[in-house]
Each structure stands twice: as C-alpha cells, then as structure tokens.
Amino acid sequence: MTEVKARARERVEKTRDELVALSHRIHEHPEVMWEEHRSSAWTSAALERGGFSVSPVDGLPTAFVARAGSGPLHVGICAEYDALPGVGHACGHNVIAAAAVGAGLALADVADDAGVTVTVFGTPAEEGGGGKIEMLDRGLFDEEHLAMMVHPASIDDPAPGMIAAQHLVFRFTGREAHAAASPELGVNAADALTIGQVALGLLRQHVRRTDMMHGIVTHGGDAPNIVPAHTEARYIVRSSVLEDLEVLVPRVIRCFEAGALATGATLSIEQEPAYAEVRSDPDLASLWRRNAEAIGRAIEPPEALAGRFPASTDFGNVSRRMPAIHPLIGIETNGAGNHQPAFAAACARPSADRAVADGAVLLAWTALDAATDETIRRRLTG
C-alpha cells in the first residue's frame, strides 16, 4: 500500500500545474448556480484527458458523471464549481473542482492494484439549488460505497459540524395605488413583508440556540409614490439536523403568512429541497486526519474544532445515504472567512494552490486506505 499511495501522490505532483491552472481558470470566470457551463466543461475535459469515461446528465446540463477503474470498492468524489453572486469564488469551489480532478486521476492510475472504481461527480448548484440532491434522486450515486469531497476554509477539520438548511423565497402580491392621493385603494406588499420580518424577529426568542434564520429583501417596490404591489425576500433557515429543521421551517412560514393575513396581500412560497446535516463517517475521518498529519498539515484536536464551521451543503444529503466525509482544508486568508471578497482573493493564491494538491492527495490516500483496510472495506461494501 505504501507503494500504491506513493504512485498516487506522484500522479498528483505530475499534474500539479494542470490542476492549479484549472483552479485559476474557474476562479477567473465565476459562474453562479445552474450556469456553470464553462467550469463544468473544463472540469470534465480534464478527467476525459486522463482516461475517464464522462457522461452528461439529462436535464442537468452543468452536471456530469466521470468513471474509471473496475474494482469492487466504488469511491465517489464530488466536484463543485458554482460561484456566489457578487463575490465570485468566495467559497473556493475552484479549489474543490481541481482537487477532485487530481484525486480522480491519482486513483485511476492505481485503481486496478487497489481494487477501486472511482467516480467523479460534477455537481452544480451547491450555493442554493441542491444539485447533489437532484443527482441523488435520479439514482446517480446508487453504485457508490462511499463519497468524499474537500472544501477550503481558514482551518483544517476532518469532520466539520455542518448543519441542515432550507432555502425559502417569499413573494407577496398586493395592489398598486397612488401613495398620497388614494392609498386606501392599495394593498401594500411591502407592509406584508415587514410584518413577516418583525414576526420572525420575535420568533428568534423561542427557538433552539442552534437555529438560525437569515435573509435579504430582493424586491421592495418600484417607486415611493406607488403602493408596492410586489415584494420578495429570500431566506435560509438552519438547524443542527434535518429533523429539527422540519419543525422550524413551518414556524418561519407562519410568520410571513401573518403578513399576508394582516394586509390582505397574497403570499407565494418557493421552497428548494432541504439540505441535510453532514454526517461524517468516523473511520474515514480518522483516515483523513492521519493522512493529513502525515503530509504535514496541522489539525487541532476535535474538541477545539467543535462548532467552528456551522455552514450547510447539499453534500449532507449524500452523507445520509452512504458513508461520507467533507473535510475542510485550510488556506491563508488573513482573517477572512468564507463568503467574503477577501476569501475569494485567497482562493487563487499559493496556499490555495497547495490545498489543491494536498486535497487531491488526501482524497486519494483516504480512499486507498479504506480499500485496503479489511474491516473498513467489508463494512463499506456491505
């Protein structure tokens, strides 16, 4: 196994310049959810050049499935490449995509000796939209025994406590009127939205300390002398686990229903698939930690990392279907956190380039260790 892992690392090192170039290319051309046409094409092309069989996904033009090897242990690796509106790759999905490609190429080189089949999934729309959930529902992950991906952050963490989330869009419809001459003829959709937000603020006193509700107003009216007839707000509601989220979301919805009731406006709600919490497989996380320390990455003890990254991802839904890990890999951010412009800048600097290579090696090594540990492999393959 030492020799096989060395070969995997050697493949990453040989392709390092190509991987970093892919990361930078995606970074320079940010594309938001469901619009990642260039990023997905560049990512899948890199795998195809490396010998992978790449298949598109009907109805999801920015998703793909790339497969190599024919071993009995099926390893799934997720590549993300969507950016955030306004701040580009401030979550480092360019690093994720390039590391996934590197890991895939490394595992493909040793697949026959290690007894693995490796599949790299091109997964769009993580920043809202739930691309992985759509792919799960289509059965695209059904053959996998485990799933992995790696995510840049300001810290290294083999098993971050990522929580459940629900994306919601609230749209109120009222009736226009002259705001001074005939306000009594109007139905104020902005008032309805305000009442909903006030009710939500009061609800915060009576939820779990781990529950979160945050959002933005995306449309508040058209002119100050017209009673607003159309308003919209987008919110994310979070809880520690999916079951708690299922209790919280109806309470949040009732806050905005109160706005409609009080004003006479009508309310429509757009509700995306809920993101589940990430369930980190303890054996895989332990292998990751051991390998990360072996290549010189410093990782704090688990108790020091607890609660440090309460973000959400549709990879959580994958982790509820099969053993999985979603480790964080640290880059130098000068104090910036994910979703800040300074973090986006950091994702194209030398420490992020190192994270691409290190992340690829760690994904490959963790899969290889799982394949050759008889107890773990037997558990994974059932």
Secondary structure, 3 states (H helix, E strand, C coil): CHHHHHHHHHHHHHCHHHHHHHHHHHHHCCCCCCCCHHHHHHHHHHHHHCCCEEEEECCEEEEEEEEEECCCEEEEEEEECCCECCCECCCCHHHHHHHHHHHHHHHHHHHHHHCEEEEEEEECCCCCCCHHHHHHHCCCCCCCCEEECCEEECCCECCCCCCEEEEEEEEEECECCECCCCHHHCECHHHHHHHHHHHHHHHHHHCCCCCEEEEEEEECCCCCCECCCEEEEEEEEEECCHHHHHHHHHHHHHHHHHHHHHHCCEEEEEECCCECCCCCCHHHHHHHHHHHHHCCCCCCCHHHHCCCCCCCCCHHHHHCCCCEECCEEECCCCCCCCCCHHHHHHCCCHHHHHHHHHHHHHHHHHHHHHHHCHHHHHHHHC
